[in-house]
Amino acid sequence: MAVPDLALNSGQTIPQLGFGVFKIDPAETADAVAEALEVGYRHIDTAEMYGNEKEVGEAVRASGLDRGEVFITSKLNNGYHRPDDARRAFDGTLEALGSNYVDLFLIHWPLPTLYGGDFVSTWHTLEEFYRDGRARSIGLSNFQVAHVQRVVDESEVVPAVNQIEVHPYLCNEEVRAANAEYGILTEAWSPLAKGRVLRDQTIGAIASRLSRTTAQVVLRWHVQRGDIIFPKSTTPIRMKENFEIFDFELEAEDIAAISTLDRGEPGRTGPNPDVFARVPR
C-alpha cells in the first residue's frame, strides 16, 4: 500500500503517514520501530525530549533499509533554545541517531514566556543546520498563529512544517490556515485525541457503514484534509490497521460531519502553547 509523499517548501518530500514514538519506553522503541518498518512505515517521528532517538537509529540501521529510504524527524528539547545550547543539542541528536543528517528538525515548543520570549534566535540557529545540510528540512512544533507570523517576518527560511495538536475535537483551523498561507505543511499530533474520539457516535456510524475501524476513519479524515500524521501504537495489529487507510475514501459529507465535532479549546488534550513553559530539570 503506497503512502503519498507530500512536497515540502525545502524541496524535499515527506511521507504523509508516519510512526510516532512519543512515550514509548526506550527499551521498547527499537522493537516497535522495527515492527513499524516491517509493516511499511518509512517516516519515524521522535524528539530529544522522548529519550529514544538512539533506539530509533538502531532500528533503522538494523532494518537493512538504506538511510535515505526512512524519513526521520526529531525536535529540539525545551532546555536548549539558546543558540550555543541548540547547536550542542543538535549534535547530540545526530550522534544518538547515528546519522550525519536528520530529514526534519523542529523547535519542539515556542515557550513564549521563557527566554525573554525569543524563539526567533533559536529558529535562526536551526537555519544554520539547514544551510549546512545536516537538517534536510527545518520546522516548528506547537507554534500558534502569532508565533508563526513572527518567525516568517524575522527570518529568511520559511518553516517546512508546523506540528500541532489536531483531531476532530480540536480542528485547530486558525493555525492550519496560517500554515497554509505561508506554504507550511501541518503535521497533526495526537491525531486520535489520545483515543477519545474512538468512542464518538458520529465517527462510529461512519466506520460501521464503511466496515472500517473508528481509528481508520479518523486517520483518513486527517489525510483527506491534507495533514501529515504519525499515530503511535506498539501493538502490531494496530500498526497495520493504522497503515491501511489509503484504499478507501470518505465522502465530503463524512469529512464535514467529523469536522463539526470540533470543541475548540476545551477539546485540547495537551498543553496550550501560549502558556506552556516546561523545561528539563
N, C-alpha and C positions, 0 to 999 in steps of 0.2 A: 504494500500500500504506500503510495508516494505522498510524502508530506510536502506541501508547497513551500518554496523558498520565496521570501519577500526581499525586495531591494531596499537596502539602507542608503542613506544620503552620503555615506562614505565610499560608495562604490562596491561594497561587499554585499553579500546576501546572507539571510538568516532563516533557518527552518522555522515555520510558523508554530510548530508544536515541538516542545522540548520536555525535558525531565528535570524537575526541581528536587534539590536535596536539602531544603530547609528543614531543620530539626531531625534530620537523620543522623543517628549516632555515628561518629567517625568509624567506630568498629564495624558498623554495618554498611557503610557507604560504598566501599569498593564492590561488595557483592550486589548491592542494589543497582549501582550504575552498570555493572557488568550485565545484569539481567535486562536493564533498560536497553542497552546497546544490542543485546541479542534479539529483543523484540523488534528493534528497528529505529529507535530514537537516535538522532545524530546531533542533538542540541542539549547540553547539560548546563544548568544554572546553579552556580554556587556563590559563595561570598567569603571574605575573610572572617566575617562575624560568625559564620556557621562552623568554623573549625574543621572543615572536612575537604579543603582544597587538595591536600596531599593524596587523600584516598581517591578523589575524582581522577587525578592524574595517573595514579597507579592503575585504576580500572581501564582507562583509555589505552594506556600502553599495553596492558595485558590482553586487551581485546584483539590485538593483531591488526586493527584498523590503522590506516595512515593518519597521522595527526591532523592533516588537512581535511579529513572526512568528518571530523567531530568539531562542532561549534561549541566553544566553552566561554561562558560568561562568569566573571567574578566582580566583586564590589569592594570599594574602599571602606574599611571599618571606621566607625564614628570617632575614634580617638586620634585619627591621623589626618585631619583636614589641613593642618599647616603644611606648606609646600615641602619642606625637607622631610617631615614625617610621612607625607604621602609618597614621596619618592622611595623611602625605605620600605614602606608597606607594599608598594607595587613590586619592588624587587623580591620581597618575601613571597608574594603571590606567584610570581614566575618560578621561584625556587620550589615552592610547595607543589606546583603543578608539574614540575619537571619539564617545562617548555620554555622556549625563548620568546614566546609571544602568547597573548591571550586574544581571542577573537573579539571580545567586547568587555570593556571595563567601565564600571559605573560608580558614581558617588552614591553611596547607599541611602543616605538621608541628608536633606539640606541643613538641618539643625539651625534654623534661623535665629534662635535665641542664644546660641553659643558662638564662640569665635568672633565676637563682635558683629555677628550677622553676615560674616564674609565667607560665602561659599564660592564666590567668583574666582578668588585666587586659587582655590582648590581645583576649580574647573580648568584654569589656565595651566595648572600642573599636569592634569590629565591630557591637555593638548600636547604637552611635551612627549608623552608616551605615544600618542597618536602619530606625531610627526616623525619620531624615530622608528616607527614600525613595530614597536613592541606591543602596542594595542592596535589591532586592525581597525577597530571602531571604538568610540567612547560615548558614554551617555549618562543619563540621570536616573535616579530612582526616588520615588516619593516626592517629587518636586511639584508644588502647586503652580497655578497659573502665573502668579506674580514672580515666583522663583524662576520659572522657565523664561519669562519675559526678560528678566534681569540678565540671565546667562546669555541669551541671544543678543541683547543690546550691547553687552560689555565684552563680547568675545568674538574671535574670528571663526572658530569652528562651531557649527550648529550641532547640538547633540543628535546622535543617531536614533536613540530611543529614550523613552521615559517610562520606567517600570513603576506602575502604580496599582493600588488595590482597585480591582474591577470585578464585579459579579452582578447577577440580577438584582441583588438587594442594595448595591451601590454601583450604579452605572458610571458615575464619575464623568459625566458628559462634558462639563466645562473644561476639565483638564484634557480630556481626549480631543476636544475641539481645538484647544490651544496647541497641542502637539501637532495635529494635522495641519494647522495654519503654517507651521514652520517646517513641514516635511519631516517631523519626528514621529517615528512609529511608536504606538502604545503597546507596552507589554503588560499583561494583566496578571498580577499576583493574587493569590487566594481566589482562583477562578471559580471555585465551588463554595466560596464563603465558609471555609472550614467545615464543609459538609452540611451547612444549614439549609441550603437550597434544595438538597436532595429529597427532602420530605415535602416540598411545596406541591400543593394540589394542581396548580396550573401546569407546572412542569411535568408532574406525574401523568396528567391526562395526555399531554403531547407525546411523552415517552411510550405510554401504553398504545396509542394509535399507531406509532411508528415501529413498535416492537423493539425499542431501544431502552437502555438504562437512562435514568434521570441524569446521571453524570455525563453520558454521551450527548444528550440533548443540550445540556448547558455548555459543554465544551464546543459543540457545533455552533451554538449561538455566538460564542466569542469569535470563532473562526470566520463566520459569515459577516460579522461586524468588522473584520479586518485586523483584529488584535492578535498578538503573539501570546501563547500560553505555555505553561510548563507545570502541569499538575504533578503532585507528589504522591507516590504510593510505594510501599515496599512489598506489596503483595503481587506476585507475578500475574495473576488473572486480572487484577485491576489495572496494572500497567498495560496489559494487552487491550483491555476494553477502552481505556483512555486513548489508545493509539488508533483504534478503529472508528474514526469519526469522519473519514473522507469518502465513504461510499454511500452517503445519503445527504439530503439537504432538507433544511427547514423551509416551510413556506413563509412568505412575508408576514402573514398573519401570526404565525408562530413566534417569529422574532419580535414582532410588536407586542404580543401578549406577554412574553417573558420580560421585555423591557419595561412594561408598566408595573412590574413588581418592585421597581426602584423605591427605596425608602429614604434616599438621601443620607445625610449624616448619621441618623440612627441605625442605618444598615451597615455601618463600618464595623469590621471585625478587628482591625488593628489600630495603632495609634494615629491621631491626627497629625500630619506632617507639620502643621503650623506651630505646634507646641511640643512635639516630641524632642527630647533633649538628652537621651541616654547615651553615655559613652562608657567604654570598658573601664573597669577599675583596675 
